[in-house]
Amino acid sequence: MTGEDEPGDGRSAPARAAGGRRGLLKAAGIALAGVLVLSAAGAGWAYRHLNGNIKSVDIDGALGDDRPAMEPAPSASASTSAPAVPPSTGALNILVLGSDSRSGAENAALGGGDSGGARSDTAMVVHLDEGRTSATVVSIPRDTLVTRPACPLESGGSAPAVSGAMFNSAYAVGGPVCAVKTVEALTDVRMDHYVEIDFSGFADLVDALGGVTVTTDEDIDDDLSHLHLAAGTHHLDGTRALALARTRHGVGDGSDLGRIGLQQKLVKALLEQTASAGLLTDPARLYRAADAVTGSLTTDTGLDSLGELTRLGRSLGALSTEEVRTVTMPVVPAPSDPNRVVADEPEAGRLWASLR
């Protein structure tokens, strides 16, 4: 992330912008709860359609035991003075990826460029503390050089381990399974769940919500993303919001760290719009938003239904805005390439250790 540290608390400027991140998953859970109400009212066809939108990947089946150990669930016998924490509110680590396919004429018209395939240009590890009353969201820059472990491929066989690979190459090589394995190798933290949001449906979601309002601190002029904004407050439709999510060359030093800051502003704006859009009193808008969300989701098999996503969202009911910390993995310029970064140790290791 960009920005200077705040005196006295050791947090970066984007970390102090955690106010709007009370829970992307909580907001999704509330919206999906509304869909369940619609279903109970007789719109079962809508529930089946939305439930069928969600794609899933069997991460556990693909990786088996070749990963960090799963944290044991709290036991009633562990303490005689306090009851065990229910499984639904135990600590949880979720890898959230934003995947971005940039091929095709339509995508190019939206500022997607001319490269084929899909990329994981946004990566966040969301850690929910035991009790789910506090959380830490850690962004991993896509330009980080890592040792990518050997990964199983959907077509069979495996991709060999590679040192000095770009972090986001894991998704390009082996999809969600390789992305999870690479994050676990980097952090030594087991990912309990996986959530992927496809940018192809992002513009539709923003439009279904009536747009988002974002304030930029500086002019943005990025011909590659087709975005030109003067510094100030702007109400963006889906097309321009997607351009903002992709922008990196027109802000700051043009690095991925600048883009992370913009994407965090956009997440905050999206949450605020979701809260103010009156979704639960407007069934038509609720359905359009839920259709856009579920149509762009890929999850692990433990979260691949409206019921599971709603339960997760409801479990975050006690999570307040003030208890969400947003940070970026500490990085320094890579010795081999000043345009890339590597984890800044031992600070990065300490951060990941705090999430175990």
C-alpha positions as CSV (number, residue, x, y, z in Angstrom):
1,M,0.0,0.0,0.0
2,T,1.0,3.6,-0.4
3,G,0.9,6.3,2.3
4,E,3.0,7.0,5.4
5,D,2.6,5.2,8.7
6,E,0.3,6.7,11.2
7,P,2.3,7.9,14.2
8,G,2.0,5.6,17.2
9,D,0.1,2.7,15.8
10,G,2.3,1.3,13.1
11,R,-0.5,1.1,10.5
12,S,-0.3,2.3,7.0
13,A,-2.7,5.0,5.6
14,P,-4.9,2.4,3.8
15,A,-5.1,0.5,7.1
16,R,-6.8,3.5,8.6
17,A,-9.4,3.4,5.8
18,A,-10.9,0.2,7.3
19,G,-14.1,2.0,8.1
20,G,-15.9,0.7,5.1
21,R,-14.7,-2.9,5.4
22,R,-17.1,-4.1,8.1
23,G,-17.6,-7.1,5.9
24,L,-17.9,-7.7,2.2
25,L,-19.0,-11.2,3.2
26,K,-21.4,-9.8,5.7
27,A,-23.0,-7.5,3.1
28,A,-23.3,-10.5,0.8
29,G,-24.8,-12.5,3.5
30,I,-27.4,-9.9,4.3
31,A,-28.4,-9.7,0.6
32,L,-28.5,-13.4,0.2
33,A,-30.7,-13.6,3.4
34,G,-33.1,-11.4,1.5
35,V,-33.1,-13.8,-1.4
36,L,-33.9,-16.6,1.0
37,V,-36.9,-14.6,2.2
38,L,-38.0,-14.1,-1.4
39,S,-37.7,-17.9,-1.9
40,A,-39.8,-18.6,1.2
41,A,-42.5,-16.3,-0.3
42,G,-42.8,-18.5,-3.3
43,A,-40.0,-17.5,-5.6
44,G,-38.2,-20.8,-5.3
45,W,-37.2,-20.6,-8.9
46,A,-35.1,-17.5,-8.1
47,Y,-33.3,-19.3,-5.3
48,R,-32.5,-22.3,-7.5
49,H,-31.2,-20.0,-10.3
50,L,-29.0,-18.0,-7.9
51,N,-27.8,-21.1,-6.2
52,G,-26.9,-22.6,-9.5
53,N,-24.9,-19.5,-10.5
54,I,-22.2,-20.3,-7.9
55,K,-19.2,-22.2,-9.3
56,S,-17.0,-24.3,-7.0
57,V,-13.6,-26.0,-6.8
58,D,-12.7,-28.9,-4.6
59,I,-9.5,-27.3,-3.0
60,D,-9.3,-29.9,-0.2
61,G,-9.6,-32.8,-2.6
62,A,-6.9,-31.4,-4.9
63,L,-4.4,-30.6,-2.2
64,G,-5.0,-33.3,0.3
65,D,-2.7,-33.2,3.3
66,D,0.1,-31.3,1.5
67,R,-0.6,-28.0,3.2
68,P,-0.4,-26.3,6.6
69,A,-2.1,-28.0,9.4
70,M,-5.8,-27.2,10.2
71,E,-6.2,-25.4,13.5
72,P,-8.0,-27.6,16.0
73,A,-11.5,-26.5,16.9
74,P,-11.9,-25.2,20.5
75,S,-12.8,-27.9,23.0
76,A,-15.2,-27.7,25.9
77,S,-12.5,-29.4,28.0
78,A,-9.9,-26.8,27.2
79,S,-11.3,-24.4,29.8
80,T,-13.4,-24.9,32.9
81,S,-14.2,-21.2,33.2
82,A,-15.6,-20.5,29.7
83,P,-17.7,-22.4,27.2
84,A,-16.2,-23.5,23.9
85,V,-16.5,-21.2,20.9
86,P,-19.2,-22.6,18.6
87,P,-17.7,-23.8,15.3
88,S,-19.7,-21.2,13.4
89,T,-17.8,-18.4,15.1
90,G,-14.3,-19.9,15.2
91,A,-11.2,-18.3,13.7
92,L,-11.2,-18.5,9.9
93,N,-8.8,-17.6,7.0
94,I,-10.3,-16.9,3.6
95,L,-8.4,-16.3,0.4
96,V,-10.3,-13.8,-1.7
97,L,-9.1,-13.3,-5.3
98,G,-10.3,-10.9,-7.9
99,S,-9.9,-12.6,-11.3
100,D,-9.8,-10.6,-14.4
101,S,-10.1,-12.0,-17.9
102,R,-8.8,-9.4,-20.4
103,S,-9.3,-11.1,-23.7
104,G,-11.8,-10.3,-26.4
105,A,-13.0,-7.1,-28.1
106,E,-15.7,-6.4,-25.5
107,N,-13.3,-6.6,-22.7
108,A,-10.7,-4.5,-24.6
109,A,-13.4,-1.8,-25.0
110,L,-13.7,-1.8,-21.2
111,G,-10.0,-1.2,-20.7
112,G,-9.0,-4.9,-20.4
113,G,-6.1,-4.8,-22.8
114,D,-5.3,-7.4,-25.4
115,S,-3.8,-10.3,-23.3
116,G,-5.5,-13.6,-23.2
117,G,-6.4,-15.8,-20.2
118,A,-7.4,-14.7,-16.7
119,R,-5.3,-13.1,-14.0
120,S,-5.6,-12.8,-10.2
121,D,-4.8,-9.1,-10.0
122,T,-6.4,-8.8,-6.5
123,A,-5.5,-11.0,-3.6
124,M,-6.5,-10.6,0.0
125,V,-6.2,-13.0,3.0
126,V,-9.2,-12.3,5.2
127,H,-8.6,-13.5,8.8
128,L,-11.5,-13.6,11.2
129,D,-10.5,-13.9,14.8
130,E,-12.1,-16.4,17.1
131,G,-15.5,-15.1,18.0
132,R,-15.5,-13.1,14.7
133,T,-15.6,-9.7,16.5
134,S,-12.4,-8.5,14.8
135,A,-10.7,-9.2,11.5
136,T,-7.5,-8.5,9.6
137,V,-7.5,-8.1,5.8
138,V,-4.0,-8.5,4.2
139,S,-3.4,-7.6,0.6
140,I,-0.7,-9.4,-1.4
141,P,0.7,-7.4,-4.3
142,R,0.5,-9.2,-7.6
143,D,4.0,-8.1,-8.4
144,T,5.5,-10.0,-5.5
145,L,8.2,-12.6,-6.4
146,V,7.6,-15.9,-4.7
147,T,8.6,-19.5,-4.8
148,R,5.6,-21.1,-6.6
149,P,5.3,-24.7,-5.4
150,A,4.5,-27.6,-7.7
151,C,0.8,-27.5,-8.4
152,P,-1.7,-30.1,-9.7
153,L,-3.3,-29.2,-13.0
154,E,-6.9,-29.7,-14.0
155,S,-5.7,-31.5,-17.2
156,G,-3.7,-33.9,-15.2
157,G,-0.1,-34.0,-14.0
158,S,1.5,-31.0,-12.3
159,A,3.3,-27.7,-12.9
160,P,6.8,-27.8,-11.5
161,A,8.0,-25.6,-8.7
162,V,9.5,-22.3,-9.8
163,S,11.5,-19.8,-7.8
164,G,11.3,-16.1,-8.4
165,A,7.8,-16.3,-10.0
166,M,5.3,-13.5,-10.0
167,F,2.7,-14.2,-7.4
168,N,-0.2,-13.9,-9.8
169,S,1.3,-16.5,-12.1
170,A,0.1,-19.2,-9.8
171,Y,-3.5,-18.6,-10.8
172,A,-2.6,-18.3,-14.5
173,V,-0.8,-21.7,-14.3
174,G,-3.0,-23.8,-12.1
175,G,-6.1,-21.8,-11.2
176,P,-7.6,-21.6,-7.7
177,V,-5.9,-24.7,-6.5
178,C,-2.4,-23.4,-7.3
179,A,-3.3,-19.9,-6.0
180,V,-4.3,-21.4,-2.6
181,K,-1.2,-23.6,-2.5
182,T,1.1,-20.7,-3.3
183,V,-0.5,-18.5,-0.6
184,E,-0.1,-21.3,1.9
185,A,3.5,-21.8,0.9
186,L,4.2,-18.0,1.2
187,T,2.4,-17.6,4.6
188,D,2.4,-21.0,6.3
189,V,-1.3,-20.2,7.1
190,R,-4.0,-22.7,6.0
191,M,-6.8,-21.2,4.0
192,D,-10.0,-22.5,5.3
193,H,-12.0,-21.1,2.4
194,Y,-11.6,-19.7,-1.1
195,V,-13.7,-17.0,-2.7
196,E,-13.1,-15.7,-6.3
197,I,-14.9,-12.7,-7.7
198,D,-14.7,-12.5,-11.5
199,F,-14.4,-8.9,-12.7
200,S,-16.6,-9.7,-15.7
201,G,-19.6,-9.5,-13.5
202,F,-18.3,-6.6,-11.4
203,A,-19.7,-3.8,-13.7
204,D,-23.1,-5.5,-13.7
205,L,-23.1,-5.5,-9.9
206,V,-22.2,-1.8,-9.6
207,D,-25.0,-0.9,-12.1
208,A,-27.5,-3.1,-10.2
209,L,-26.7,-1.1,-7.1
210,G,-27.1,2.2,-8.9
211,G,-23.4,3.1,-9.1
212,V,-20.8,3.9,-6.5
213,T,-19.4,7.2,-5.1
214,V,-15.6,7.4,-4.8
215,T,-13.3,10.2,-3.8
216,T,-9.8,10.3,-5.4
217,D,-6.9,12.2,-3.9
218,E,-5.2,12.9,-7.3
219,D,-6.0,13.1,-11.0
220,I,-6.1,9.8,-12.7
221,D,-5.1,9.6,-16.4
222,D,-4.8,6.0,-17.6
223,D,-5.2,5.4,-21.3
224,L,-4.8,1.7,-20.8
225,S,-7.9,1.4,-18.5
226,H,-9.7,4.2,-20.3
227,L,-10.1,6.1,-17.1
228,H,-9.6,9.9,-16.8
229,L,-10.8,11.5,-13.5
230,A,-9.9,14.8,-11.9
231,A,-9.2,14.6,-8.2
232,G,-12.4,14.8,-6.2
233,T,-15.7,13.0,-5.7
234,H,-17.3,11.0,-8.5
235,H,-20.3,8.8,-8.9
236,L,-19.2,5.9,-11.1
237,D,-21.2,3.5,-13.2
238,G,-20.2,-0.1,-13.6
239,T,-17.9,0.5,-16.6
240,R,-15.9,3.3,-14.9
241,A,-15.8,1.5,-11.6
242,L,-14.3,-1.5,-13.3
243,A,-11.7,0.8,-15.0
244,L,-10.9,2.2,-11.5
245,A,-10.3,-1.4,-10.2
246,R,-7.9,-2.0,-13.1
247,T,-6.0,1.3,-13.0
248,R,-2.4,1.4,-12.0
249,H,-0.5,3.4,-14.6
250,G,-2.3,6.6,-14.0
251,V,-1.9,7.0,-10.3
252,G,1.1,7.2,-8.0
253,D,4.3,5.5,-9.2
254,G,2.4,3.2,-11.5
255,S,3.0,0.2,-9.3
256,D,0.6,-2.4,-8.0
257,L,0.8,-0.8,-4.6
258,G,-1.1,2.3,-5.9
259,R,-3.8,0.1,-7.5
260,I,-4.3,-1.7,-4.1
261,G,-5.1,1.7,-2.5
262,L,-7.7,2.4,-5.3
263,Q,-9.3,-1.0,-5.0
264,Q,-9.7,-0.5,-1.2
265,K,-11.5,2.8,-1.8
266,L,-13.7,1.0,-4.3
267,V,-14.5,-1.8,-1.8
268,K,-15.5,0.8,0.8
269,A,-17.7,2.6,-1.7
270,L,-19.4,-0.7,-2.8
271,L,-20.1,-1.6,0.8
272,E,-21.6,1.8,1.5
273,Q,-23.8,1.7,-1.6
274,T,-24.9,-1.8,-0.7
275,A,-26.0,-0.6,2.7
276,S,-27.8,2.4,1.4
277,A,-29.4,0.9,-1.8
278,G,-32.5,-0.4,0.1
279,L,-32.0,-3.9,-1.3
280,L,-34.3,-5.6,1.2
281,T,-37.2,-3.3,0.3
282,D,-36.7,-3.5,-3.5
283,P,-37.0,-7.2,-4.5
284,A,-36.2,-6.4,-8.2
285,R,-33.0,-4.6,-7.4
286,L,-32.1,-7.2,-4.8
287,Y,-32.5,-10.0,-7.4
288,R,-30.3,-8.1,-10.0
289,A,-27.6,-7.5,-7.4
290,A,-27.7,-11.1,-6.2
291,D,-27.7,-12.4,-9.7
292,A,-24.6,-10.3,-10.5
293,V,-22.8,-11.4,-7.3
294,T,-23.5,-15.1,-7.5
295,G,-22.9,-15.2,-11.3
296,S,-19.3,-13.9,-10.7
297,L,-18.5,-16.2,-7.7
298,T,-16.3,-19.3,-7.5
299,T,-15.8,-20.8,-4.1
300,D,-14.4,-23.9,-2.4
301,T,-16.9,-26.7,-1.9
302,G,-17.5,-25.6,1.6
303,L,-19.1,-22.3,0.5
304,D,-20.8,-23.2,-2.7
305,S,-24.4,-22.5,-1.8
306,L,-26.6,-19.6,-0.8
307,G,-27.2,-21.3,2.5
308,E,-23.5,-21.5,3.4
309,L,-22.7,-18.0,2.2
310,T,-25.6,-16.6,4.2
311,R,-24.5,-18.5,7.4
312,L,-21.1,-17.0,7.0
313,G,-22.5,-13.5,6.5
314,R,-24.7,-13.9,9.6
315,S,-21.7,-15.1,11.7
316,L,-20.2,-11.6,11.2
317,G,-23.0,-9.8,12.8
318,A,-20.9,-8.7,15.8
319,L,-18.0,-7.5,13.7
320,S,-17.7,-3.7,14.0
321,T,-16.1,-1.3,11.6
322,E,-13.5,-0.3,14.2
323,E,-12.3,-3.9,14.6
324,V,-11.3,-4.5,11.0
325,R,-7.7,-3.8,10.2
326,T,-6.6,-3.5,6.6
327,V,-2.9,-3.9,5.7
328,T,-0.6,-4.9,2.9
329,M,2.0,-7.6,3.3
330,P,5.3,-5.8,4.0
331,V,7.4,-5.7,0.8
332,V,10.7,-4.2,-0.5
333,P,12.0,-3.8,-4.0
334,A,13.3,-7.1,-5.4
335,P,17.1,-7.2,-5.7
336,S,16.8,-8.8,-9.1
337,D,14.2,-6.4,-10.5
338,P,13.3,-2.9,-9.2
339,N,9.9,-3.3,-10.9
340,R,9.0,-6.2,-8.6
341,V,8.8,-6.7,-4.9
342,V,9.6,-9.4,-2.3
343,A,8.4,-10.0,1.2
344,D,10.1,-7.8,3.7
345,E,11.4,-10.2,6.4
346,P,11.1,-10.6,9.3
347,E,8.1,-8.2,9.3
348,A,6.1,-10.3,6.8
349,G,6.7,-13.5,8.7
350,R,5.5,-11.8,12.0
351,L,2.3,-10.6,10.3
352,W,1.5,-14.1,9.0
353,A,2.3,-15.7,12.3
354,S,-0.3,-13.4,14.0
355,L,-3.0,-15.0,11.8
356,R,-2.3,-18.6,12.8
